[in-house]
Amino acid sequence: MIVDRSGYPPPLMTSEPGSFARKTIVERKPQILREVGAAYPYPAEIEAGLRAYAHEIAALPIAPLHEDAPDVGLWNAAWAAFEGRTWLELPWYFAESFFYRRLMETVRYYQPGPWCDVDPFAPQKAGELDRALPRFASLAERPHRDPGSAFAIMLRDALWGNRADLSNRTISALAEEGLADAGSERLLIDDTPRIWQYLTERAPAWVDIVTDNSGLELLLDLRLADALVRSGLARVRFHLKHMPFFVSDAMVRDLEWTLSGLEGHSGVSAALARRVRAAIEDGRIILRDDPFWSTCLTYHELPPRIEQALSGADLVLFKGDVNYRRLLDDRHWPYTAHMAEIAGHMPSPFAALRTLKGELIVDLQPGQAEVLAAADPTWMIDGQRGVIQFVDPAGSESCDG
């Protein structure tokens, strides 16, 4: 479904002075290119391409894709609207997503040869998984009092685990803080009770999880999915990325590596891996990786196949900041705008689990944003706060909306 966006506020732009959007292009994207160049013994041709790409980002107009690949038409059609602009004159989400697709061209990810299908971020993901596994084992061993409180803890852990984001090093360093946090002032919106009631009324339900990061976050997503399946509350479909995206975004192969990592540990970790593999085998957990999830399209531009796929879910969990931005079309909405109105076109009830790493948020109370800004000027980007927002397009709004 293509939504009429006339009358919408302007998009977040990389041209906005002092914005986090601008900082990601000026500072973080060149750093990512340096990290990619150091990850493998790339040939001189690819190394030169990475240097040329960094120079383009710093000083030249944005260039289109030139390779032969099935998705080039979609990306270049989007690029044509910005032909002649520099990287600091673009809508933020387009700039970020196009950066990763151009990077795949530069490292020859889609081209025949030794670098075909080689994830340029795999070494970083592997390091993050190695660091996450011991921490996860200690979390998985915690006792829970009853199903409702266990669900609440796992949902909040899945939220706070979203800090483990290799595209944002500052936030990733905070990944283990706040796990199992009961909410308090850091959880600005918490619709957990409504989500729990909604699921228990529909059990057995289908829950779709649109994933974000691999590593600690994916481990916590798997634990949540396992709990839903084991309890009979739901079956789960994971929607994973089709190509390397935003450094640590989870692909099917990352989920497989995660299960292998769990199997390398004893006790609850290995048992979780066995249960998840069994659930995948018998269809209680399904893995999907449609290319749509790693494109420049927002969720106001759902292709019919994705709309149909999501319409089969009783609940969709959208993980992380980028999915939140795509739900809001990455625009400057008023803080008191309602997610239920902006994303009411979505084909199923959904919940957004997101730690704040970008300069947009909705469903706040009047004056709430101003109080937060006075206490912490970086509250929208520092990963210290989160939201669990539930929307049922058929009727109810977020309880804080």
Sequence and secondary structure as in RCSB ss.txt:
>XXXX:A:sequence
MIVDRSGYPPPLMTSEPGSFARKTIVERKPQILREVGAAYPYPAEIEAGLRAYAHEIAALPIAPLHEDAPDVGLW
NAAWAAFEGRTWLELPWYFAESFFYRRLMETVRYYQPGPWCDVDPFAPQKAGELDRALPRFASLAERPHRDPGSA
FAIMLRDALWGNRADLSNRTISALAEEGLADAGSERLLIDDTPRIWQYLTERAPAWVDIVTDNSGLELLLDLRLA
DALVRSGLARVRFHLKHMPFFVSDAMVRDLEWTLSGLEGHSGVSAALARRVRAAIEDGRIILRDDPFWSTCLTYH
ELPPRIEQALSGADLVLFKGDVNYRRLLDDRHWPYTAHMAEIAGHMPSPFAALRTLKGELIVDLQPGQAEVLAAA
DPTWMIDGQRGVIQFVDPAGSESCDG
>XXXX:A:secstr
 B   TT   B BTTSTT HHHHIIIIIHHHHHHHHHHHS   HHHHHHHHHHHHHHHHSB     S  TTHHHH
HHHHHTTTT BTTSSBHHHHHHHHHHHHHHHTTTTSSSTTTT  TTHHHHHHHHHHHHHHHHHHHT   SSHHHH
HHHHHHHHHHGGG  TT HHHHTTTTTTTT   GGGEEEE HHHHHHHHHHH SEEEEEE  BSTHHHHHHHHHH
HHHHHHTSEEEEEE BSS  TTTB BHHHHHHHHHHHHTS THHHHHHHHHHHHHHHTSEEEE  GGGGSS  TT
B  HHHHHHHHT SEEEEEHHHHHHHHTTTB   TT  HHHHSTTSSS EEEEEE  SS   S  TTHHHHHHHH
 TTTTTSS  EEEEEE TTS   TT 
